[in-house]
């Protein structure tokens, strides 16, 4: 079903405005992903820095930024420098996960593996305080960012501002207080405009 629970604070945006921010795609069956994750040691191991350093690879600086700014954790499976297929790197853990992810995510979404320039698993902790931030760079303008919620709860929302920050924007600007709340239900896969300020 191409539907999802979306709420707006402030003036209600039009459907076209909503689709400029978030576009529901489908509901994926994520049970095989969770079962595979559990068989590989569970999320505690998957996000353990020592395990990731020993069995995967680490992008220097990125992990520190994620933890310092959001108290969140991520394990990178595919990464790219800027945009360009010749600069895409498949990390060691992706080699182990690739068949399962291709079957349960990429094939149902009809996304060829060669078109994927970034892929990561992310986890927010109980005391996560993710500030609004916008992704930047060539890859943001030329790619589509897809989210697949795996483990969540009834109060887990992805938040998005309805407009971009500008050099003259003030945080208390009435327009910048308008926020879209997207309920992150398990398996409800959606595309998000990550050039807009967003948070979890």
BELQUIPE-V34076 format. One line per field, one symbol per residue. phi: phi as a letter, one per 30 degrees, with the letter a starting at -180 (. if undefined). psi: psi as a letter, one per 40 degrees, with the letter a starting at -180 (. if undefined). burial: # if it has 9 or more other C-alpha atoms within 8 Angstrom, else .. A space follows every 10 residues. Layout:
phi->???
psi->???
burial->???
This chain:
phi->.cbadbbbcj eddddddddd cbbdcacddc eddddddddc jideddcded ddddcbabdd jddddedddb hcbbbdcbbb cibkddcccc deddedcedd dddcbddedh cdedcdcbab cbbcdecdbd ddbcdbjddd dcbccccbdc baadcdbccb dcaddbecdc edeeddddbc ccdcdeiddb cbddddebab
psi->hgiihhihha hhiiddddee dhhicihihe ddddddddde eiddddehdd ddddebihhh ddddddddde fiiihhdhii hbhhdefhhh idddddeddd dddecdddef hhdeeheihi hihiidfhgh ihihiiiddd deihhhhghd haieehihih ieiiiidehi dehddeehhh hhhgiheghi iigeeihii.
burial->.......##. .......#.. ########.# .###.###.. ##...##... ###..##... ..#.###.## ########## ..##..##.# ####.....# ########.. #....##### .......#.# ...##...## .......##. .#...##### ##..#..... .....##### ########## #########.
